[in-house]
Structures are given as C-alpha cells and as structure tokens.
Amino acid sequence: MGSIDRYIFRTTLASFALVLVSLTGVIWITQALRGIDLMTSQGQTIVTFLGVTSLVIPALVLVISPIALMIAVSHTLNKLATDSEIIVMNAAGFSPFRLFRPFLYATCVVALLVAFIASYLSPDGLRRLKQWDAEITADVLTNILQPGRFAQLDQNLTIRIRERQPGGMLKGIFIDDRRDPKERATIIADHGTVVKSGDGSFLVLEDGNLQRFEAGKRDPALVAFGRYAFDMSKFSKGHDVALGIRERYLWELLDPAEDDPIYKQIPGQFRAELHDRFMAPIYPFAFAALTFAFLGAPRTTRQSRNFSIGGSILAVFGVRMIGFACSVIAVKSPLAPVVQYLMLLLTIALSIWIIVGGIVLEPPPALLEAINKSNARLSRLFGRPATA
C-alpha cells in the first residue's frame, strides 16, 4: 500500500469511526430513554441502567455501519475534490479504479467488522439483554409491587410499600400474612432491601415491629426488631428465557434443532434472518462502490457535485429500502433472498463498470436548464429590490 493509499485509507476509516460513533450515540440515547423506568419505577442503579441499555449497541452498529461508510466515502471524495487532489492524481496516471483501491481496503475492514457483529456480537448482546431483563423483572418486588398500592402476592398475603428509592431501598413496608389459619402476622418496617443468596430471596426488613395474633389468645404478641428476614423465595419466577430469532448465533440459524418449537412455528423467519446475516457484510461493498461511482470521477472546481451527492444518497436509500422489503417478503417467499442477492451483485457490478469506464454521472442538460430557469424565477420572485 503506497503513501497515497495509506492517506486515503486512514482518512476514510477516521471519518467512518467519527460518523459511526456519532450516529450510534444519538440513536442509543433515544433507545436508552425508553429504559429510564429501570431507575425510576424499579429502583435499579445507574450501572444496571447503562449496562442493560448498552447491550443493544452492537445491533445498532450493524445497521448503521454501511450508512456510516457511505458518508465517510462521500466526505473523503469531497475533500479530495475540493483540494483538486483527484484531478492531480488523474493527471499523474491514476485511473478511477486505481483510486478506488484504498476505499476498497477500508470497505473490507468495515465488512469484517459487520460480519463479526452479525454472526456473534449482536446476537450475544441481545441474548444478554433478554436474560438481564428477565432477571430484573423476575423479582416480584420489582415486577408486581408498585409504591402506594396493596399487592396480594398469595392467598391471604398482602404487601404494600410507600416508596422505592435508588439502589433498591424500599421505604414504608407493610405486610399482612394470614396464610397460617392458627395465627395472623402483621409487619411494619421503616425500610428494607432484597437480598438474594443460594438459599433463596429474602426481604430484609429493618427498624420495625411484628404483631402476631394467635388463635385462642386475646392479646397479640408484639415484637420490635432491628432486622428481620421475610422469605420471598416462593414468589421468585424462574429465569428460563426463550431465545428469539435475533438472539441466535449464525451457526444456530444454519443448523437449528428439529425439535426447536420456535423453528417449527416460524421457519420462514429463520430463513429471512439467516440471509440477512449473510448479506450484512455485502452492503458496505455495495454502498461504497455506488458512492464512488457517483463521486469518484475527476471534475473541475466549476462543475457542481450537488447532483452527484444527491444521486448517491437516493441510490443508497433505494437499495436499502429494497433490501428491507425483500427481508420482509422472505418470511413467506424463498425467492425474495435470491432477488436481494441479485440486486446487491448487480449494484456492485454496475458501479464497478461505471468506475472502470470513467463515466461521469451528470444530470441531462435539459434537466439542468429547467432547474436553472426555476431558480432564476424564484430569485426574481423573492429577491429584494435594489436600493437606490
């Protein structure tokens, strides 16, 4: 790799990283705000909140990476054209396809990243997210109990909490236990926390009192305690999580178990997801080649690049929308993935043909003349009158 190739390669990957981090950060914040109830209503810590919401980042990167690469290629080519470097390299004997080579190297790096995320990292993050969410919601104190409400966990067992504070602290706890027909216990505690161990789950109450009414006795027994453990193991749900299709690794989609109930129910979605994983690394090549086909040809500084930029955006958007449509149709039709493969291969082949031929994609002269006339009419209509 020569010095020019290294320069373009580094510039493209640096732009790609910046765009990827920016877009992923913005979208992740919008997704993370949906899980803010982990801290407010369920009393989880900021560490748990960030850990749970960050597990969706690989899935976001999987979708954003091809778009980020397209923006990075556009930025690099626009920078080279603004500095007249493309014209200089073309005059020095660089063919358009030779100039495309460092962009191809950068695309290979992005495609390898996307392939790794699609086959392992994204499903691994999603299955960890599902497991973590199940563990959080499995506890009855975070799933059923709401501050200010009386919750009947079992027949003749009622619990109420006044408020839930950060860190899992429960304030103002009231328990009415009448499960034993021979006695009735009423517990009031200032605060408490949930403690999980190998023996089960316990609600550890602090600074309270316990009133026990035994059958046949007139006066209750009153006990003040500093610390009291109330067994909640009976009400803890199991943590068995059924993995969805997006939580399956690539090799699990390639060879699903014949007795898998989800595979038996929706085999078409397995097929669609498998082909999406295969095609994920192809999209960066299609987007990079398509963008270079519009913007890579040498132009003078007087030639407008607005049409090329707009055309590349529309072309990439169209390819991606057709891909999404084929993914949806693939659930019911086995031919839809074939159409999607052919579309991507045709896009890459057509782009390479344009690059090798040195074809400059420009709008028709009639269209340019119509746009110029329209702009002139608008400027006359909305232009300010000249001052004397």
C-alpha positions in Angstrom: 0.0 0.0 0.0 1.6 3.3 -1.1 1.6 6.6 0.7 -1.5 7.9 -1.3 -3.4 4.7 -0.5 -2.5 4.9 3.2 -3.6 8.6 3.3 -7.0 7.8 1.7 -7.4 4.6 3.8 -6.7 6.5 7.1 -8.9 9.4 6.2 -11.8 7.1 5.2 -11.6 5.0 8.3 -11.2 8.0 10.6 -14.3 9.6 9.1 -16.2 6.3 9.3 -15.3 5.9 13.0 -16.4 9.5 13.7 -19.7 9.1 11.9 -20.4 5.7 13.4 -19.8 6.8 16.9 -21.9 10.0 16.4 -24.9 8.3 14.8 -24.8 5.3 17.2 -24.6 7.6 20.2 -27.6 9.7 19.1 -29.7 6.6 18.4 -28.6 4.9 21.6 -29.7 7.8 23.7 -33.1 7.7 22.2 -33.3 4.0 22.9 -31.9 4.3 26.4 -34.5 6.9 27.4 -37.1 4.2 27.0 -35.5 2.2 29.7 -35.3 5.0 32.2 -38.0 3.3 34.2 -35.4 0.8 35.4 -34.1 3.6 37.7 -37.4 5.3 38.5 -40.1 2.7 38.9 -37.9 -0.4 39.5 -35.2 1.2 41.6 -32.2 -0.1 39.7 -28.8 1.6 39.9 -27.2 3.8 37.1 -24.7 1.0 36.5 -27.6 -1.5 35.8 -29.3 1.0 33.6 -26.2 1.7 31.5 -25.3 -2.0 31.3 -28.7 -3.0 30.1 -29.2 -0.3 27.5 -25.6 -0.6 26.2 -26.2 -4.2 25.1 -28.2 -3.0 22.2 -25.3 -1.0 20.7 -23.9 -3.9 18.6 -27.3 -4.3 16.9 -27.3 -0.5 16.2 -23.8 -0.6 14.8 -24.8 -3.5 12.5 -27.4 -1.3 10.8 -25.6 2.0 10.9 -22.1 0.8 9.7 -22.9 0.7 5.9 -24.6 4.1 6.1 -21.6 5.5 8.1 -19.2 4.1 5.4 -21.2 5.8 2.7 -21.0 9.1 4.5 -17.2 8.6 5.1 -16.5 7.8 1.4 -18.6 10.8 0.3 -16.7 13.1 2.8 -13.3 11.8 1.7 -14.0 12.1 -2.0 -15.5 15.6 -1.5 -12.3 16.6 0.4 -10.1 15.2 -2.4 -12.2 17.1 -5.0 -12.2 20.3 -3.1 -8.4 20.3 -2.8 -8.1 19.3 -6.5 -6.3 16.1 -5.5 -8.5 13.9 -7.6 -7.6 15.9 -10.7 -3.9 15.8 -9.9 -3.9 12.1 -9.3 -5.8 11.6 -12.6 -3.3 13.7 -14.4 -0.5 11.6 -12.8 -1.9 8.5 -14.4 -4.3 7.2 -11.6 -7.3 5.6 -13.2 -10.6 5.8 -11.3 -10.4 2.2 -10.4 -6.9 2.6 -9.1 -8.2 5.5 -6.9 -11.0 3.2 -5.7 -8.5 0.7 -4.3 -7.8 2.3 -0.9 -11.6 2.7 -0.5 -11.9 -1.0 -1.2 -9.4 -1.7 1.6 -11.4 0.4 4.0 -14.6 -1.3 2.9 -13.0 -4.7 3.6 -12.3 -3.6 7.2 -15.9 -2.5 7.7 -17.2 -5.7 6.1 -15.2 -7.8 8.5 -16.5 -5.7 11.4 -20.1 -6.1 10.2 -19.6 -9.9 9.7 -18.3 -10.4 13.2 -21.2 -8.3 14.7 -23.8 -10.1 12.6 -22.6 -13.6 13.4 -21.7 -13.3 17.1 -21.6 -9.9 18.8 -25.1 -8.6 18.1 -27.0 -11.8 19.0 -24.8 -12.2 22.1 -25.6 -8.7 23.2 -29.3 -9.2 22.6 -29.5 -12.5 24.5 -27.6 -11.0 27.4 -30.1 -8.1 27.3 -33.0 -10.5 27.4 -31.5 -12.6 30.2 -30.7 -9.4 32.2 -34.2 -8.0 31.7 -35.7 -11.4 32.8 -33.6 -11.3 36.0 -34.7 -7.8 36.8 -38.4 -8.4 36.1 -38.4 -11.9 37.7 -38.2 -10.4 41.2 -41.8 -9.9 42.4 -40.7 -6.7 44.3 -39.7 -5.1 41.0 -42.4 -6.6 38.8 -45.6 -6.5 40.9 -45.1 -4.2 43.8 -45.9 -0.6 43.0 -45.4 2.3 45.5 -48.7 3.2 47.3 -50.6 0.1 46.2 -51.6 -3.0 48.1 -50.4 -6.1 46.2 -51.8 -9.6 47.0 -49.0 -12.0 46.3 -50.7 -15.1 47.5 -54.0 -16.0 49.1 -54.1 -14.2 52.5 -50.8 -12.4 51.9 -50.8 -8.7 51.2 -47.8 -6.3 50.9 -47.5 -2.6 50.4 -44.6 -0.2 50.1 -44.7 3.5 50.4 -41.9 4.4 48.0 -38.9 3.0 46.2 -35.5 4.7 46.3 -32.4 4.4 44.2 -30.2 1.4 45.0 -33.2 -0.9 45.7 -34.2 0.6 49.0 -37.8 0.2 49.9 -39.4 2.6 52.4 -42.6 2.2 54.5 -43.2 -1.6 54.2 -46.4 -3.2 55.4 -47.0 -7.0 55.3 -50.2 -8.7 56.3 -49.7 -12.5 56.5 -52.8 -14.7 57.2 -51.7 -17.8 55.4 -51.5 -19.8 58.6 -55.1 -20.4 59.9 -53.7 -20.6 63.5 -52.2 -17.1 63.5 -52.0 -13.8 61.8 -48.9 -11.7 61.5 -48.7 -8.0 60.7 -45.3 -6.5 60.0 -44.5 -2.8 59.7 -40.9 -1.7 58.9 -39.3 1.6 58.2 -37.2 0.3 55.3 -35.9 -2.8 53.7 -33.9 -4.3 50.8 -34.0 -7.5 48.8 -31.2 -10.0 49.4 -30.6 -13.0 47.1 -28.4 -15.9 48.1 -28.1 -19.6 47.4 -30.9 -20.3 49.9 -33.4 -18.1 48.1 -34.7 -14.5 48.0 -35.4 -12.6 51.3 -36.9 -9.2 52.0 -34.7 -7.9 54.8 -36.7 -5.5 57.0 -35.1 -3.0 59.3 -36.4 -0.9 62.2 -39.9 -2.2 62.6 -42.3 -4.3 64.7 -44.2 -7.5 64.3 -47.7 -8.2 65.7 -48.7 -11.9 65.9 -52.3 -12.8 66.7 -52.6 -16.4 67.7 -55.8 -18.3 67.7 -57.4 -18.7 71.2 -55.5 -15.7 72.7 -56.9 -12.4 73.4 -53.9 -10.2 73.3 -51.4 -10.1 70.4 -47.7 -10.6 70.8 -45.7 -7.5 69.9 -42.1 -7.8 68.9 -39.8 -4.8 68.0 -36.9 -5.8 65.7 -33.9 -4.1 64.3 -33.5 -6.6 61.4 -35.9 -9.3 60.2 -35.8 -11.5 57.1 -39.1 -12.3 55.3 -38.8 -15.3 52.9 -39.8 -14.4 49.4 -38.3 -17.4 47.6 -41.7 -18.8 46.8 -42.6 -15.9 44.7 -39.5 -15.7 42.6 -40.0 -16.7 39.0 -37.7 -18.9 37.0 -35.0 -17.4 34.8 -35.5 -19.7 31.8 -35.5 -17.4 28.8 -36.8 -18.5 25.4 -34.4 -17.1 22.8 -35.9 -15.3 19.8 -34.6 -15.4 16.3 -32.4 -12.3 16.6 -30.7 -13.8 19.7 -29.5 -16.8 17.8 -25.9 -17.1 16.7 -25.2 -17.6 13.0 -24.4 -21.2 13.4 -27.6 -21.8 15.3 -29.5 -20.3 12.4 -27.6 -22.5 9.9 -28.4 -25.7 11.8 -31.5 -25.2 14.0 -32.7 -28.2 16.1 -35.5 -30.1 14.5 -37.4 -30.1 17.8 -37.0 -26.3 18.3 -40.6 -25.0 19.0 -39.8 -21.6 17.5 -38.3 -23.1 14.3 -41.4 -25.3 13.9 -43.7 -22.4 14.4 -42.0 -19.8 12.1 -39.4 -21.4 9.9 -39.7 -18.6 7.4 -38.3 -16.0 9.9 -35.3 -18.3 10.4 -34.7 -18.2 6.7 -35.1 -14.4 6.4 -32.8 -13.8 9.4 -30.1 -16.2 8.1 -30.0 -14.4 4.7 -29.9 -11.0 6.4 -26.8 -12.1 8.4 -25.2 -13.3 5.1 -25.9 -10.1 3.3 -24.9 -7.8 6.1 -21.2 -7.7 5.0 -22.2 -7.2 1.3 -24.0 -3.9 1.9 -20.7 -2.0 2.7 -19.3 -3.0 -0.7 -22.5 -2.1 -2.5 -22.7 1.3 -0.7 -19.0 2.2 -1.2 -19.0 1.2 -4.9 -22.2 3.1 -5.5 -21.0 6.2 -3.8 -17.7 6.2 -5.6 -19.4 5.7 -8.9 -21.3 9.0 -8.4 -18.5 11.0 -6.8 -15.1 9.4 -7.8 -14.8 10.7 -11.3 -12.5 13.8 -11.7 -14.3 17.1 -12.1 -13.1 20.7 -12.3 -14.0 23.0 -9.5 -16.6 24.7 -11.7 -18.6 21.5 -12.1 -21.2 21.1 -9.5 -21.2 18.0 -7.3 -24.6 18.6 -5.8 -26.3 16.3 -8.2 -23.8 13.5 -7.6 -24.1 13.8 -3.9 -27.9 13.8 -4.0 -27.9 10.9 -6.6 -25.7 8.8 -4.4 -27.9 9.3 -1.4 -31.0 8.4 -3.3 -29.4 5.4 -4.8 -28.2 4.1 -1.5 -31.6 4.8 0.1 -33.3 2.9 -2.7 -31.0 -0.2 -2.4 -31.5 -0.3 1.4 -35.3 0.1 1.1 -35.5 -2.7 -1.5 -33.4 -4.8 0.9 -35.8 -4.2 3.8 -38.7 -5.1 1.6 -37.1 -8.3 0.4 -36.3 -9.3 4.1 -40.0 -8.9 4.9 -41.1 -10.9 1.9 -38.5 -13.6 2.6 -40.5 -14.8 5.6 -43.1 -16.2 3.2 -41.3 -16.4 -0.1 -37.9 -18.3 -0.6 -37.3 -16.4 -3.8 -37.0 -13.0 -2.1 -33.5 -13.6 -0.8 -32.4 -14.5 -4.3 -33.8 -11.2 -5.6 -31.9 -9.4 -2.8 -28.6 -11.2 -3.7 -29.0 -10.4 -7.3 -29.8 -6.7 -6.5 -26.7 -6.3 -4.5 -24.5 -8.1 -7.0 -26.0 -6.0 -9.9 -25.4 -2.8 -7.9 -21.8 -3.7 -7.3 -21.2 -4.8 -10.9 -22.9 -1.7 -12.4 -20.9 0.6 -10.1 -17.6 -1.2 -11.0 -18.4 -0.8 -14.7 -19.0 2.9 -14.2 -15.8 3.3 -12.2 -13.6 1.3 -14.7 -15.1 3.2 -17.7 -14.5 6.5 -16.1 -18.1 7.6 -16.7 -19.2 10.9 -15.1 -22.7 10.7 -13.9 -24.3 14.1 -14.7 -27.9 15.2 -15.0 -29.3 15.6 -18.5 -28.7 19.1 -19.9 -32.5 19.7 -20.3 -32.9 19.0 -16.6 -30.1 21.4 -15.7 -31.6 24.1 -17.9 -35.0 23.6 -16.2 -33.5 23.8 -12.7 -31.6 27.0 -13.6 -34.7 28.6 -15.0 -36.7 27.6 -12.0 -34.0 29.1 -9.7 -34.0 32.3 -11.7 -37.7 32.7 -11.4 -37.6 32.1 -7.7 -34.8 34.6 -7.2 -36.8 37.2 -9.2 -39.9 36.4 -7.2 -38.4 36.5 -3.8 -35.4 38.7 -4.4 -35.2 42.1 -2.7 -35.4 45.2 -4.9 -32.2 47.0 -5.4 -31.8 50.1 -3.3 -31.0 53.5 -4.9 
